[in-house]
């Protein structure tokens, strides 16, 4: 009886997560999704104001994806080396600069530059949050900060709901330039919170870093990774036979990158550890195919509801509201439960069911069926991001948590670009019902692949501990 009482008292005295870290973590992590969603309603006003066609304003979306896909793992590696505080302060400062540049931009070229700066500036938020979670887990001895991970997922889901609505309100009040100006106060607030609340590197703990800065950064590895990723993403944005040289460049740069990383004493992405971490590789694969399904629905299905079904843009946005609202509720409820396998299986089932229902829709379908599809998609939307986030936290090498988190986002953005290409190929000149059905088949194939990656992943039944992951990393080296 005394021993049981001692255990309870010890658990009660165990330190908890420092809640003062939540505001800078959440604010930093939403800077990227808010810029992803707000721009969706600003493209047409920007094109009208600057006299540019939709084919050119689309670069405002692609520029941020390219910069973020490249920047997430790079900035994540810098966070692993220098700690989250410095990188979050620098990156949020860059967001403020980008917001000012976009607000004052005289033409589309400067706006694209502003979006590239926003892409790089918003790269630190998510990797920094995951690094802080890791350091807090080590400090408190608690390996599953489920409540904080849920808060991050819910914050991003909420931004997905309010982003387009906020963008419309800003445009109505101050024109499209207000969507860029929004970044200035948000970035300043994030900088102030980070300066006040985040631990300084001297207080953050962690092993001392040895060797020269250039060796730790692995600049040649970063350069080869950039060449591989940029050429691949440029091809995925608009795949065509005339651009055959882009995948060739990507393959050559990828081979050189792999050879470099396997020999480097302090590699940018440690392929020796990553190669032996099959669970993390499976998580990256699931992230890619999950975002193919998610973004194909977000953009492709919405486009069909307007052009193929006849809804106004406002009502098309309202038709997706059930998905986002249910996703927030699902994230909150599922976040209270440990384990990821059940979340992943339920998310896979939700994707497949929704895609099958999409195949039955036509221009004459009742409105409630569109709302039903949106509602079903709310299940994977709420579960998949949360489960992937939890998986990465436990599967990544603790010393590379931030860069691993950044690489997760890179795979997700590759999936979003594949979805964009699939949407364009399915619809052609107009988003008709036949094109929507072709897109649904692509989404269904990705959903089935997601299910298979989950069903045959036997490692999801248990969670590795930090000590086990560290031991595996040393063995791989």
C-alpha positions as CSV (number, residue, x, y, z in Angstrom):
1,X,0.0,0.0,0.0
2,X,2.9,2.3,0.9
3,X,4.6,1.5,-2.4
4,X,1.5,2.3,-4.4
5,X,1.2,5.6,-2.5
6,X,4.8,6.5,-3.3
7,X,4.2,5.8,-7.0
8,X,1.2,8.1,-7.0
9,X,3.1,10.8,-5.2
10,X,6.0,10.5,-7.6
11,X,3.7,10.8,-10.6
12,X,2.1,13.8,-9.1
13,X,5.5,15.5,-8.5
14,X,6.7,14.7,-12.0
15,X,7.0,18.0,-13.9
16,X,4.6,18.7,-16.7
17,X,4.8,20.4,-20.0
18,X,5.7,24.1,-19.8
19,X,2.5,25.7,-20.9
20,X,4.3,29.1,-21.5
21,X,5.7,27.5,-24.7
22,X,2.3,26.9,-26.2
23,X,1.7,30.5,-27.6
24,X,4.9,30.8,-29.6
25,X,4.6,27.1,-30.7
26,X,1.1,27.5,-32.0
27,X,1.6,31.0,-33.5
28,X,4.7,29.9,-35.3
29,X,3.2,26.7,-36.7
30,X,0.1,28.4,-38.2
31,X,2.0,31.0,-40.2
32,X,2.5,28.5,-43.1
33,X,-1.1,27.2,-43.3
34,X,-2.6,30.6,-43.0
35,X,-0.6,31.8,-46.0
36,X,-1.6,28.7,-47.9
37,X,-5.3,29.2,-47.3
38,X,-5.7,33.0,-47.5
39,X,-4.1,33.2,-51.0
40,X,-6.9,30.9,-52.4
41,X,-9.4,33.8,-52.4
42,X,-6.9,36.5,-53.3
43,X,-5.7,35.0,-56.7
44,X,-8.6,36.4,-58.7
45,X,-8.4,40.0,-57.2
46,X,-4.6,40.0,-57.7
47,X,-5.0,38.9,-61.4
48,X,-7.6,41.6,-62.0
49,X,-5.6,44.3,-60.3
50,X,-2.3,43.5,-62.1
51,X,-3.8,42.4,-65.4
52,X,-2.3,38.9,-65.2
53,X,-4.0,35.6,-66.2
54,X,-4.7,32.7,-63.9
55,X,-1.8,30.7,-65.4
56,X,0.6,33.3,-64.0
57,X,-1.0,34.1,-60.7
58,X,-0.8,30.3,-60.0
59,X,2.9,30.9,-59.4
60,X,1.9,32.6,-56.1
61,X,0.8,29.2,-54.9
62,X,3.6,27.2,-56.4
63,X,6.4,29.6,-55.2
64,X,5.4,29.1,-51.6
65,X,5.2,25.3,-52.1
66,X,8.7,25.2,-53.7
67,X,10.3,27.3,-51.0
68,X,8.6,25.4,-48.1
69,X,9.4,22.0,-49.5
70,X,13.0,22.9,-49.7
71,X,13.2,25.0,-46.6
72,X,11.5,22.7,-44.1
73,X,14.2,20.1,-43.8
74,X,17.0,22.7,-44.1
75,X,15.6,24.9,-41.4
76,X,14.8,21.8,-39.4
77,X,18.5,20.8,-39.5
78,X,19.5,24.3,-38.4
79,X,17.1,24.0,-35.5
80,X,18.7,20.6,-34.5
81,X,22.1,22.4,-34.4
82,X,21.3,25.8,-33.0
83,X,18.0,25.3,-31.1
84,X,14.5,26.5,-32.0
85,X,14.7,30.0,-30.4
86,X,17.2,31.5,-32.8
87,X,15.7,30.1,-35.9
88,X,12.1,31.0,-34.9
89,X,13.2,34.6,-34.3
90,X,15.0,34.8,-37.6
91,X,12.3,33.1,-39.6
92,X,9.4,35.2,-38.2
93,X,11.4,38.3,-38.9
94,X,11.6,37.2,-42.5
95,X,7.9,36.7,-42.5
96,X,7.4,40.3,-41.4
97,X,9.7,41.5,-44.2
98,X,7.9,39.3,-46.8
99,X,4.5,40.7,-45.6
100,X,5.8,44.3,-46.1
101,X,7.3,43.4,-49.5
102,X,4.0,41.8,-50.7
103,X,1.9,44.8,-49.4
104,X,4.0,47.3,-51.4
105,X,4.6,45.1,-54.4
106,X,4.2,46.9,-57.8
107,X,3.9,43.8,-60.0
108,X,3.5,40.1,-60.0
109,X,7.3,39.4,-60.0
110,X,7.7,41.1,-56.7
111,X,4.7,39.3,-55.3
112,X,6.2,36.0,-56.3
113,X,9.5,37.0,-54.5
114,X,7.4,37.9,-51.4
115,X,5.7,34.5,-51.5
116,X,9.2,32.8,-51.8
117,X,10.3,34.7,-48.7
118,X,7.1,33.7,-46.9
119,X,7.8,30.1,-47.8
120,X,11.2,30.2,-46.3
121,X,10.1,32.3,-43.4
122,X,7.3,30.0,-42.3
123,X,9.5,26.9,-42.5
124,X,10.7,27.1,-38.8
125,X,7.3,27.0,-37.1
126,X,6.5,23.2,-37.3
127,X,10.0,21.8,-36.9
128,X,10.6,24.2,-33.9
129,X,7.4,23.0,-32.3
130,X,8.4,19.4,-32.7
131,X,11.9,20.1,-31.3
132,X,10.4,21.9,-28.3
133,X,8.1,18.9,-27.7
134,X,11.2,16.6,-27.8
135,X,13.1,18.7,-25.3
136,X,10.1,19.0,-23.0
137,X,9.6,15.2,-23.2
138,X,13.2,14.7,-22.1
139,X,13.0,17.3,-19.3
140,X,9.7,15.9,-17.9
141,X,10.3,12.2,-18.6
142,X,6.9,12.1,-20.4
143,X,7.2,10.6,-23.8
144,X,3.6,11.2,-25.1
145,X,2.6,14.9,-24.9
146,X,-0.7,14.0,-26.6
147,X,-2.5,17.1,-25.5
148,X,0.1,19.4,-27.1
149,X,0.2,17.4,-30.3
150,X,-3.6,17.6,-30.5
151,X,-3.4,21.4,-29.9
152,X,-1.0,21.7,-32.9
153,X,-3.3,19.6,-35.1
154,X,-6.5,21.5,-34.0
155,X,-4.7,24.9,-34.6
156,X,-3.9,23.9,-38.1
157,X,-7.4,22.6,-38.8
158,X,-8.9,25.8,-37.4
159,X,-6.8,27.9,-39.7
160,X,-8.0,25.8,-42.6
161,X,-11.6,26.8,-41.6
162,X,-11.0,30.5,-41.1
163,X,-8.3,31.1,-43.6
164,X,-10.5,31.6,-46.7
165,X,-13.1,33.5,-44.7
166,X,-10.5,35.7,-43.2
167,X,-9.0,36.3,-46.6
168,X,-12.3,37.4,-48.0
169,X,-12.9,39.8,-45.1
170,X,-9.5,41.3,-45.5
171,X,-10.0,41.8,-49.2
172,X,-13.4,43.4,-48.6
173,X,-11.9,45.8,-46.1
174,X,-8.4,46.6,-47.5
175,X,-8.1,44.9,-50.9
176,X,-5.8,42.0,-51.7
177,X,-2.8,43.8,-50.3
178,X,-4.3,43.3,-46.8
179,X,-3.7,39.5,-47.2
180,X,0.0,40.2,-47.3
181,X,-0.1,42.9,-44.6
182,X,-1.6,40.4,-42.2
183,X,1.8,38.7,-41.9
184,X,3.4,41.8,-40.3
185,X,1.4,41.8,-37.0
186,X,1.3,38.0,-36.8
187,X,5.1,37.8,-37.3
188,X,5.8,40.5,-34.8
189,X,3.6,38.7,-32.2
190,X,5.4,35.5,-32.9
191,X,8.8,37.2,-32.5
192,X,7.8,38.7,-29.2
193,X,6.4,35.5,-27.8
194,X,9.4,33.6,-28.9
195,X,11.8,36.1,-27.3
196,X,9.9,36.1,-24.0
197,X,9.0,32.4,-23.7
198,X,11.4,30.2,-25.6
199,X,14.5,28.9,-23.7
200,X,17.8,30.3,-24.7
201,X,20.3,27.8,-26.2
202,X,22.4,27.8,-23.0
203,X,19.3,26.8,-21.0
204,X,17.9,24.3,-23.6
205,X,20.3,21.5,-22.7
206,X,21.5,19.0,-25.2
207,X,25.0,17.6,-26.0
208,X,27.7,20.1,-27.0
209,X,28.3,20.5,-30.7
210,X,31.8,19.7,-32.0
211,X,33.4,20.4,-35.3
212,X,33.3,23.3,-37.7
213,X,30.0,25.0,-38.6
214,X,30.4,24.1,-42.3
215,X,30.9,20.5,-41.4
216,X,27.8,20.4,-39.2
217,X,25.6,22.1,-41.9
218,X,26.8,19.9,-44.7
219,X,26.4,22.6,-47.4
220,X,27.2,20.3,-50.3
221,X,24.5,17.9,-49.2
222,X,22.0,20.7,-48.9
223,X,22.9,22.0,-52.4
224,X,22.4,18.5,-54.0
225,X,19.2,18.1,-52.1
226,X,18.0,21.4,-53.4
227,X,18.9,20.5,-57.0
228,X,17.1,17.2,-56.7
229,X,13.9,18.6,-55.0
230,X,13.5,21.7,-57.2
231,X,13.9,19.9,-60.5
232,X,11.4,17.2,-59.3
233,X,8.9,19.7,-58.1
234,X,9.1,21.8,-61.2
235,X,8.3,18.7,-63.2
236,X,5.4,17.7,-61.0
237,X,3.9,21.1,-61.2
238,X,3.3,20.7,-65.0
239,X,4.5,17.2,-66.2
240,X,5.1,17.2,-69.9
241,X,7.4,15.2,-72.3
242,X,9.2,18.4,-73.3
243,X,10.5,18.7,-69.8
244,X,12.0,15.2,-69.8
245,X,15.3,16.7,-68.6
246,X,13.9,17.7,-65.2
247,X,13.4,14.1,-63.8
248,X,16.8,13.2,-65.3
249,X,18.4,16.1,-63.3
250,X,16.5,15.0,-60.2
251,X,17.7,11.4,-60.5
252,X,21.3,12.5,-61.1
253,X,21.2,14.9,-58.2
254,X,19.5,12.3,-56.0
255,X,22.2,9.7,-56.7
256,X,25.0,12.3,-56.0
257,X,23.1,13.3,-52.8
258,X,22.9,9.7,-51.6
259,X,26.6,9.1,-52.3
260,X,27.5,12.3,-50.4
261,X,25.3,11.7,-47.4
262,X,26.5,8.1,-46.9
263,X,30.1,9.4,-46.7
264,X,29.7,12.7,-44.8
265,X,30.7,12.8,-41.2
266,X,27.7,15.0,-40.2
267,X,25.2,14.5,-43.1
268,X,22.3,16.9,-43.7
269,X,19.9,13.9,-43.9
270,X,21.5,10.9,-42.2
271,X,20.6,8.2,-44.8
272,X,22.3,5.6,-42.7
273,X,19.9,6.1,-39.8
274,X,17.0,6.8,-42.1
275,X,17.6,3.6,-44.1
276,X,17.4,1.6,-40.9
277,X,14.3,3.4,-39.7
278,X,11.6,1.6,-41.7
279,X,8.7,2.9,-39.5
280,X,9.7,6.5,-40.2
281,X,10.0,5.9,-44.0
282,X,6.5,4.4,-43.9
283,X,5.2,7.5,-42.2
284,X,6.8,9.7,-44.9
285,X,5.1,7.5,-47.6
286,X,1.7,7.7,-45.8
287,X,2.1,11.5,-45.6
288,X,2.7,11.7,-49.4
289,X,-0.3,9.7,-50.4
290,X,-2.6,11.2,-47.7
291,X,-1.9,14.7,-49.1
292,X,-2.6,13.5,-52.6
293,X,-6.1,12.6,-51.5
294,X,-6.6,15.6,-49.3
295,X,-5.4,18.3,-51.7
296,X,-7.1,16.7,-54.7
297,X,-10.4,17.0,-52.7
298,X,-9.7,20.5,-51.4
299,X,-9.0,22.0,-54.9
300,X,-10.4,19.5,-57.4
301,X,-13.7,18.7,-55.8
302,X,-14.3,22.4,-55.0
303,X,-13.6,23.3,-58.6
304,X,-16.2,20.7,-59.7
305,X,-18.8,22.0,-57.3
306,X,-18.6,25.4,-59.0
307,X,-18.1,24.5,-62.7
308,X,-19.7,21.0,-62.9
309,X,-22.5,21.4,-60.2
310,X,-23.2,25.1,-60.4
311,X,-22.5,26.4,-56.9
312,X,-21.3,29.9,-56.4
313,X,-17.7,30.3,-55.0
314,X,-19.2,31.3,-51.6
315,X,-21.6,28.3,-51.5
316,X,-18.8,26.0,-52.7
317,X,-16.7,27.1,-49.7
318,X,-19.7,26.5,-47.3
319,X,-20.0,23.0,-48.8
320,X,-16.6,22.2,-47.4
321,X,-17.3,23.6,-43.9
322,X,-18.6,20.3,-42.5
323,X,-15.3,18.7,-43.4
324,X,-13.2,21.2,-41.4
325,X,-15.6,21.4,-38.5
326,X,-15.8,17.6,-38.1
327,X,-12.0,17.4,-38.5
328,X,-11.5,19.7,-35.5
329,X,-13.9,17.6,-33.4
330,X,-12.3,14.4,-34.5
331,X,-8.8,15.7,-33.7
332,X,-9.9,16.7,-30.2
333,X,-11.5,13.4,-29.4
334,X,-8.9,11.2,-31.0
335,X,-6.1,13.2,-29.3
336,X,-7.1,11.8,-25.9
337,X,-6.3,8.3,-27.0
338,X,-2.8,6.8,-27.3
339,X,-1.7,4.8,-30.3
340,X,-1.8,5.6,-34.0
341,X,-2.8,2.4,-35.7
342,X,-6.5,2.8,-35.1
343,X,-6.4,6.5,-36.2
344,X,-4.6,5.6,-39.4
345,X,-7.0,2.7,-40.2
346,X,-10.0,4.9,-39.6
347,X,-8.5,7.7,-41.7
348,X,-7.8,5.3,-44.5
349,X,-11.4,3.9,-44.4
350,X,-12.8,7.5,-44.5
351,X,-10.7,8.3,-47.6
352,X,-11.9,5.2,-49.4
353,X,-15.6,5.6,-48.6
354,X,-15.6,9.3,-49.6
355,X,-13.9,8.5,-52.9
356,X,-16.4,5.8,-53.7
357,X,-19.3,8.2,-53.0
358,X,-17.6,10.8,-55.3
359,X,-17.8,8.3,-58.1
360,X,-21.6,8.2,-57.8
361,X,-22.1,12.0,-58.0
362,X,-23.3,13.9,-61.0
363,X,-24.6,17.4,-61.8
364,X,-28.1,16.3,-60.8
365,X,-27.1,14.8,-57.4
366,X,-29.0,16.3,-54.4
367,X,-27.0,18.8,-52.4
368,X,-27.0,16.7,-49.3
369,X,-24.8,14.1,-51.1
370,X,-22.1,16.8,-51.6
371,X,-22.4,17.7,-47.9
372,X,-22.2,14.0,-47.0
373,X,-18.9,13.6,-49.0
374,X,-17.5,16.6,-47.2
375,X,-18.5,15.3,-43.9
376,X,-16.9,11.9,-44.5
377,X,-13.7,13.5,-45.5
378,X,-13.7,15.3,-42.2
379,X,-12.7,11.9,-40.5
380,X,-9.4,11.4,-42.4
381,X,-8.7,15.2,-42.3
382,X,-8.9,15.1,-38.5
383,X,-7.2,11.8,-37.9
384,X,-4.4,11.5,-40.5
385,X,-2.5,14.7,-39.6
386,X,-2.7,13.9,-35.9
387,X,-1.6,10.3,-36.4
388,X,1.3,11.2,-38.7
389,X,2.5,13.8,-36.2
390,X,2.4,11.3,-33.3
391,X,4.2,8.7,-35.4
392,X,7.0,11.0,-36.3
393,X,7.5,12.2,-32.7
394,X,8.2,8.6,-31.6
395,X,9.9,7.3,-34.7
396,X,12.5,10.0,-35.5
397,X,16.0,10.1,-34.1
398,X,15.7,12.4,-31.1
399,X,18.8,14.4,-32.1
400,X,17.1,15.1,-35.5
401,X,13.5,15.7,-34.5
402,X,13.3,19.1,-36.2
403,X,14.9,18.1,-39.5
404,X,12.7,14.9,-39.5
405,X,9.6,17.0,-39.0
406,X,10.7,19.3,-41.8
407,X,11.2,16.3,-44.1
408,X,7.6,15.1,-43.2
409,X,6.3,18.4,-44.5
410,X,8.4,18.1,-47.7
411,X,6.8,14.7,-48.5
412,X,3.4,16.2,-47.8
413,X,4.0,19.1,-50.2
414,X,5.2,16.7,-52.9
415,X,1.9,14.9,-52.4
416,X,0.0,18.3,-52.8
417,X,1.8,19.0,-56.1
418,X,1.0,15.5,-57.4
419,X,-2.6,16.3,-56.5
420,X,-2.4,19.6,-58.4
421,X,-1.1,17.8,-61.5
422,X,-3.7,15.1,-61.2
423,X,-6.4,17.7,-60.9
424,X,-5.2,19.5,-64.0
425,X,-4.8,16.3,-66.0
426,X,-8.3,15.1,-65.0
427,X,-10.2,18.2,-65.8
428,X,-8.5,19.7,-68.8
429,X,-10.3,22.8,-70.0
430,X,-13.3,22.5,-67.7
431,X,-14.1,20.8,-64.3
432,X,-16.9,18.6,-65.6
433,X,-18.4,15.5,-63.9
434,X,-16.3,13.1,-66.1
435,X,-13.1,14.8,-65.0
436,X,-14.2,14.7,-61.3
437,X,-14.8,10.9,-61.6
438,X,-11.3,10.5,-63.2
439,X,-9.8,12.4,-60.3
440,X,-11.8,10.3,-57.8
441,X,-10.2,7.2,-59.2
442,X,-6.7,8.7,-58.7
443,X,-7.7,9.6,-55.2
444,X,-9.1,6.1,-54.6
445,X,-5.8,4.5,-55.7
446,X,-3.9,6.8,-53.3
447,X,-6.3,5.9,-50.5
448,X,-5.9,2.2,-51.1
449,X,-2.1,2.6,-51.0
450,X,-2.4,4.5,-47.8
451,X,-4.5,1.6,-46.3
452,X,-1.9,-0.9,-47.5
453,X,1.0,1.1,-46.0
454,X,-0.9,1.0,-42.7
455,X,-2.1,-2.6,-42.7
456,X,1.3,-4.1,-43.5
457,X,3.2,-1.9,-41.1
458,X,3.6,-4.1,-38.1
459,X,5.6,-1.5,-36.1
460,X,2.5,0.6,-35.5
461,X,1.4,-1.7,-32.7
462,X,4.1,-0.4,-30.3
463,X,6.0,2.9,-29.8
464,X,9.7,3.0,-29.7
465,X,11.2,4.9,-26.7
466,X,13.8,7.6,-27.0
467,X,16.5,5.3,-25.6
468,X,15.7,2.6,-28.2
469,X,15.8,5.1,-31.1
470,X,19.1,6.6,-29.9
471,X,20.6,3.1,-29.7
472,X,19.3,2.3,-33.2
473,X,20.8,5.5,-34.5
474,X,24.2,4.6,-33.0
475,X,24.1,1.1,-34.5
476,X,23.2,2.5,-37.9
477,X,26.2,4.8,-37.8
